[in-house]
Amino acid sequence: MSIFTEDKLAALFTTFGKMRALVIGDVMVDAYLWGQVDRISPEAPVPVVAVSRRSSHLGGAANVALNLQSLGANTVLCAVTGQDPRGNELLELMQSQHLDTSGILPCRERITTTKFRIFGNRTQMLRVDEETTDELSDHDAKAFMEMLHQKLSNESWDVIIFQDYDKGLISESLIANVTDLAREKGIPVAVDPKRRHFTSYRNVQLFKPNLKELCEGLNMGMPGLEKDQLYQAVNTLHQAQSVDTVLVTLSQEGVYVSHRGDGVLIPAHIRNVADVSGAGDTVISVAALGLAAGCTPPEFAAMGNLAGGLVCEEVGVVPVNKEKLLKELLRKLC
């Protein structure tokens, strides 16, 4: 598939390094426990993992910020945490990655979302989630919107990304306020949605659900969605929510991108998949920067498709490597 020239890709990646991106969304700590399994518990028929190593990483919207930063963009993340040890850990992780923490609002009444993944013999045995999904209190919601308004009013941005994990930060009023401000300033808005506020995103430039999220958001049946049903669902989304471009990730089938009803199916590249965690974060990051840089929908969809596949070759949630992505783009899309 020849989409780019070498010179165009080089210029595009240079442009990425000059961009400013604002990420709004649910952040979390991805905590890992690694160990060996060589026996079954005498208390219950479950494996015993003898932990040998622990690690913590930035997850959720924070991983989107890492991906954008990895691609060279100047990135600010706006999110909430709890006033708890995990919240402190998340801030420390951001600082260690040289991410701007000025957009993080600690909230006394919340806990910091943490996903514990337990691996035994290199296989994920269990995931334990610690979180609250309630919407922000009126006080915290007001404080967060005031902070956002200040950043949007006083600073220049090339793209705004909503990374919605249904953990309570994003509300219908927040979406409306931000998209109105973005429209006034001519800033493109990209969205990675979840079910709760799926239909609240209107008049945005890029909307990136996966197939499950698309079906849930439009109250359609799953699984086994046929291609003509997919095309119909995307056209419904265009019309109902006035979305310019819809990018649906289809796992091993690739991606489907439609710009105002003109769509194309882009197949996945063959990969040695180790872990699909965080792939969607990478896709929206690459696609959003491509959108802001003036790429066509098939161009930024193809880049996002390739980048999402690359991170699936790594275990755990990791951002895309800029140099590796450029090499793959040159090899497969030029």
C-alpha positions as CSV (number, residue, x, y, z in Angstrom):
1,M,0.0,0.0,0.0
2,S,1.7,3.2,-1.2
3,I,0.3,6.2,0.7
4,F,3.3,8.4,1.5
5,T,6.6,9.4,0.0
6,E,9.7,9.4,2.1
7,D,9.9,13.2,2.0
8,K,6.3,13.6,3.0
9,L,6.8,11.4,6.0
10,A,10.0,13.2,7.1
11,A,8.1,16.5,6.9
12,L,5.2,15.1,8.8
13,F,7.3,13.9,11.7
14,T,9.0,17.2,11.8
15,T,5.6,18.9,12.1
16,F,4.6,16.5,14.9
17,G,7.5,18.0,16.9
18,K,6.1,21.5,16.6
19,M,2.6,20.6,17.8
20,R,0.8,21.3,21.1
21,A,-1.8,18.7,22.2
22,L,-4.2,18.9,25.1
23,V,-5.5,15.6,26.4
24,I,-8.6,15.4,28.6
25,G,-9.5,12.1,30.2
26,D,-9.4,9.4,32.8
27,V,-5.9,8.6,34.1
28,M,-4.8,5.5,35.9
29,V,-1.9,3.6,37.3
30,D,-1.1,0.3,35.5
31,A,0.5,-1.8,38.2
32,Y,2.2,-5.1,37.4
33,L,3.2,-8.0,39.6
34,W,5.5,-10.5,37.9
35,G,6.4,-14.0,39.2
36,Q,6.5,-17.7,38.8
37,V,3.8,-20.3,39.2
38,D,4.9,-23.8,40.3
39,R,2.0,-24.9,42.6
40,I,-1.7,-24.8,43.2
41,S,-3.0,-23.2,46.4
42,P,-4.2,-25.7,49.0
43,E,-6.9,-23.2,50.0
44,A,-8.6,-23.2,46.6
45,P,-8.0,-24.5,43.1
46,V,-6.0,-21.4,42.0
47,P,-2.4,-20.9,41.0
48,V,0.1,-19.4,43.5
49,V,2.2,-16.6,42.0
50,A,5.5,-16.1,43.8
51,V,6.1,-12.4,43.1
52,S,9.7,-11.5,41.9
53,R,9.1,-8.1,40.5
54,R,6.7,-5.1,40.6
55,S,6.4,-2.2,38.2
56,S,4.0,0.7,37.7
57,H,3.2,2.6,34.5
58,L,1.0,5.5,33.3
59,G,-2.3,4.3,31.9
60,G,-5.5,5.6,30.3
61,A,-5.3,9.2,29.2
62,A,-1.8,9.4,30.6
63,N,-0.7,6.8,28.1
64,V,-2.2,8.9,25.3
65,A,-0.1,11.8,26.6
66,L,3.0,9.5,26.6
67,N,2.3,8.5,23.0
68,L,1.9,12.1,21.9
69,Q,5.1,13.1,23.7
70,S,6.9,10.1,22.1
71,L,6.0,11.4,18.7
72,G,7.5,14.8,19.6
73,A,4.4,16.8,20.5
74,N,4.3,19.3,23.4
75,T,1.6,17.7,25.5
76,V,-0.5,18.8,28.5
77,L,-2.7,16.2,30.3
78,C,-5.8,17.4,32.1
79,A,-7.3,14.9,34.5
80,V,-8.2,14.2,38.2
81,T,-6.7,11.8,40.8
82,G,-7.4,11.0,44.4
83,Q,-5.5,12.6,47.2
84,D,-4.0,9.2,48.0
85,P,-0.7,7.3,47.6
86,R,-1.6,6.1,44.1
87,G,-2.3,9.7,43.1
88,N,1.1,10.7,44.3
89,E,2.6,7.8,42.4
90,L,0.9,8.9,39.2
91,L,2.3,12.4,39.6
92,E,5.8,10.9,40.2
93,L,5.5,8.7,37.2
94,M,4.5,11.8,35.1
95,Q,7.4,13.8,36.4
96,S,9.8,10.9,35.7
97,Q,8.6,11.0,32.1
98,H,8.9,14.8,31.9
99,L,5.1,15.2,31.4
100,D,3.5,18.5,32.5
101,T,1.5,18.0,35.7
102,S,-0.1,21.4,35.8
103,G,-3.4,20.0,34.5
104,I,-3.8,17.3,37.2
105,L,-6.5,18.1,39.9
106,P,-6.3,16.0,43.1
107,C,-9.8,15.4,44.5
108,R,-10.3,14.6,48.2
109,E,-13.5,12.5,47.6
110,R,-12.0,10.2,45.0
111,I,-9.5,7.4,44.7
112,T,-6.9,7.1,41.9
113,T,-7.9,4.4,39.4
114,T,-5.4,1.6,39.5
115,K,-5.3,-1.6,37.5
116,F,-3.3,-4.5,39.0
117,R,-2.2,-7.1,36.5
118,I,-0.7,-10.3,37.9
119,F,1.6,-12.3,35.6
120,G,2.8,-15.8,36.3
121,N,5.2,-17.6,34.0
122,R,4.8,-14.6,31.6
123,T,1.0,-15.2,31.4
124,Q,-1.5,-12.8,32.8
125,M,-3.4,-14.7,35.5
126,L,-5.6,-12.0,36.9
127,R,-6.5,-8.3,36.8
128,V,-7.8,-6.4,39.9
129,D,-9.3,-2.9,39.5
130,E,-9.4,-0.3,42.2
131,E,-11.5,2.7,41.2
132,T,-14.5,4.9,41.5
133,T,-16.7,5.7,38.4
134,D,-19.0,8.3,40.0
135,E,-19.1,11.7,38.3
136,L,-17.1,14.5,39.9
137,S,-18.7,16.5,42.7
138,D,-20.1,19.9,41.8
139,H,-17.1,21.5,43.5
140,D,-14.5,19.4,41.7
141,A,-16.3,19.7,38.3
142,K,-16.4,23.5,38.6
143,A,-12.7,23.6,39.6
144,F,-11.7,21.3,36.7
145,M,-13.7,23.3,34.1
146,E,-12.2,26.6,35.3
147,M,-8.7,25.1,34.9
148,L,-9.5,23.8,31.4
149,H,-11.1,27.2,30.4
150,Q,-7.9,29.0,31.4
151,K,-5.7,26.6,29.4
152,L,-7.9,26.8,26.4
153,S,-8.3,30.6,26.6
154,N,-4.7,31.5,27.4
155,E,-2.7,29.0,25.4
156,S,-2.6,27.8,21.7
157,W,-3.4,24.2,20.8
158,D,-3.2,22.2,17.6
159,V,-5.5,19.4,18.7
160,I,-7.7,18.4,21.7
161,I,-8.1,14.7,22.5
162,F,-10.8,13.3,24.8
163,Q,-9.7,10.0,26.1
164,D,-12.8,8.6,27.9
165,Y,-12.7,5.5,30.1
166,D,-16.0,6.1,31.8
167,K,-14.3,6.7,35.2
168,G,-16.4,9.8,36.0
169,L,-14.3,12.8,34.8
170,I,-16.0,13.5,31.5
171,S,-19.6,14.7,31.6
172,E,-22.1,16.0,29.1
173,S,-21.5,19.6,30.2
174,L,-17.7,19.2,30.1
175,I,-17.9,17.9,26.5
176,A,-20.2,20.7,25.4
177,N,-18.1,23.4,27.0
178,V,-14.8,22.2,25.6
179,T,-16.2,21.5,22.1
180,D,-17.8,25.0,22.0
181,L,-14.5,26.6,22.9
182,A,-12.6,24.5,20.5
183,R,-15.0,25.4,17.7
184,E,-14.6,29.1,18.5
185,K,-10.8,28.8,18.3
186,G,-10.7,26.5,15.3
187,I,-9.1,23.6,17.2
188,P,-9.8,20.1,15.9
189,V,-11.2,17.7,18.5
190,A,-10.5,13.9,18.5
191,V,-12.4,11.5,20.7
192,D,-11.8,8.0,22.0
193,P,-15.3,7.3,23.5
194,K,-16.9,4.9,25.9
195,R,-20.6,4.1,26.3
196,R,-21.8,6.5,29.0
197,H,-21.3,9.6,27.0
198,F,-21.1,8.1,23.5
199,T,-23.9,10.2,22.0
200,S,-22.8,13.4,23.8
201,Y,-19.9,14.0,21.4
202,R,-21.2,16.1,18.5
203,N,-19.6,18.2,15.8
204,V,-16.1,16.7,16.5
205,Q,-13.6,16.2,13.8
206,L,-12.5,12.6,14.7
207,F,-14.4,9.9,16.5
208,K,-12.5,6.6,17.2
209,P,-14.5,3.8,18.8
210,N,-13.6,0.2,18.6
211,L,-16.2,-2.2,17.1
212,K,-17.6,-3.1,20.6
213,E,-17.9,0.5,21.6
214,L,-19.6,1.4,18.3
215,C,-22.2,-1.3,18.7
216,E,-22.9,-0.5,22.4
217,G,-23.1,3.2,21.7
218,L,-25.6,2.7,19.0
219,N,-27.5,-0.1,20.8
220,M,-26.6,-2.6,18.1
221,G,-26.0,-6.3,18.4
222,M,-22.6,-7.9,19.0
223,P,-20.6,-9.9,17.9
224,G,-20.7,-10.8,14.3
225,L,-21.4,-7.4,12.8
226,E,-21.3,-7.7,9.0
227,K,-19.5,-5.2,6.8
228,D,-22.7,-3.7,5.5
229,Q,-24.0,-3.3,9.0
230,L,-20.7,-1.6,10.0
231,Y,-21.0,0.9,7.1
232,Q,-24.6,1.6,8.0
233,A,-23.7,2.1,11.7
234,V,-20.9,4.5,10.8
235,N,-23.2,6.5,8.5
236,T,-25.8,6.7,11.3
237,L,-23.1,8.1,13.5
238,H,-22.1,10.7,10.9
239,Q,-25.7,11.9,10.6
240,A,-26.8,11.7,14.3
241,Q,-23.7,13.4,15.8
242,S,-22.3,15.5,12.9
243,V,-18.9,13.8,13.1
244,D,-16.5,14.6,10.3
245,T,-14.4,11.4,10.4
246,V,-15.2,8.1,12.1
247,L,-12.3,5.7,12.6
248,V,-13.4,2.2,13.9
249,T,-10.7,-0.2,15.1
250,L,-11.5,-3.8,14.2
251,S,-8.7,-5.7,16.1
252,Q,-7.2,-8.3,13.7
253,E,-9.3,-7.0,10.8
254,G,-7.6,-3.6,10.8
255,V,-9.5,-0.3,10.8
256,Y,-12.4,1.3,8.9
257,V,-12.3,5.0,8.3
258,S,-15.1,7.1,6.9
259,H,-15.0,10.8,6.1
260,R,-18.6,12.1,5.8
261,G,-19.7,8.8,4.4
262,D,-16.8,8.1,2.1
263,G,-15.2,5.1,3.7
264,V,-12.3,2.6,3.2
265,L,-11.3,-0.6,5.1
266,I,-7.6,-0.8,5.9
267,P,-6.4,-4.3,6.7
268,A,-4.2,-5.1,9.7
269,H,-0.5,-5.9,9.3
270,I,0.6,-9.4,10.4
271,R,2.1,-9.1,13.9
272,N,3.4,-11.3,16.7
273,V,0.8,-10.0,19.2
274,A,2.0,-10.1,22.8
275,D,-0.4,-7.7,24.5
276,V,-3.2,-5.6,23.1
277,S,-3.3,-3.3,26.2
278,G,-3.0,0.4,25.2
279,A,-3.2,-0.1,21.5
280,G,-6.3,2.1,21.2
281,D,-4.4,4.9,23.1
282,T,-1.7,4.7,20.4
283,V,-4.2,4.7,17.5
284,I,-6.0,7.9,18.7
285,S,-2.7,9.6,19.4
286,V,-1.2,9.0,16.0
287,A,-4.5,9.7,14.2
288,A,-5.1,12.9,16.1
289,L,-1.7,14.3,15.3
290,G,-2.1,13.3,11.6
291,L,-5.5,15.0,11.5
292,A,-4.0,18.2,13.0
293,A,-1.1,18.1,10.6
294,G,-3.4,18.1,7.6
295,C,-3.3,14.4,6.6
296,T,-6.2,12.9,4.8
297,P,-8.4,10.4,6.8
298,P,-7.0,7.3,4.9
299,E,-3.5,8.6,5.7
300,F,-3.9,9.2,9.4
301,A,-6.0,6.0,9.7
302,A,-3.2,3.9,8.0
303,M,-0.6,5.4,10.3
304,G,-2.7,4.8,13.4
305,N,-3.4,1.2,12.3
306,L,0.3,0.5,11.9
307,A,1.2,2.2,15.2
308,G,-1.4,0.3,17.1
309,G,-0.1,-3.0,15.8
310,L,3.5,-2.1,16.7
311,V,2.7,-1.6,20.4
312,C,0.8,-4.9,20.5
313,E,4.2,-6.6,20.1
314,E,5.2,-5.4,23.5
315,V,4.1,-6.8,26.9
316,G,2.3,-4.1,29.0
317,V,1.0,-0.7,28.2
318,V,3.8,1.2,26.3
319,P,3.9,4.2,24.0
320,V,4.8,3.9,20.4
321,N,8.5,4.4,19.6
322,K,8.9,7.3,17.1
323,E,11.9,5.9,15.3
324,K,10.5,2.4,15.0
325,L,7.2,3.8,13.7
326,L,8.9,5.9,11.1
327,K,10.9,2.9,9.9
328,E,7.7,0.8,9.6
329,L,5.9,3.5,7.8
330,L,8.7,3.8,5.3
331,R,8.7,0.1,4.8
332,K,5.0,-0.5,4.5
333,L,3.3,2.7,3.4
334,C,5.8,4.1,0.9
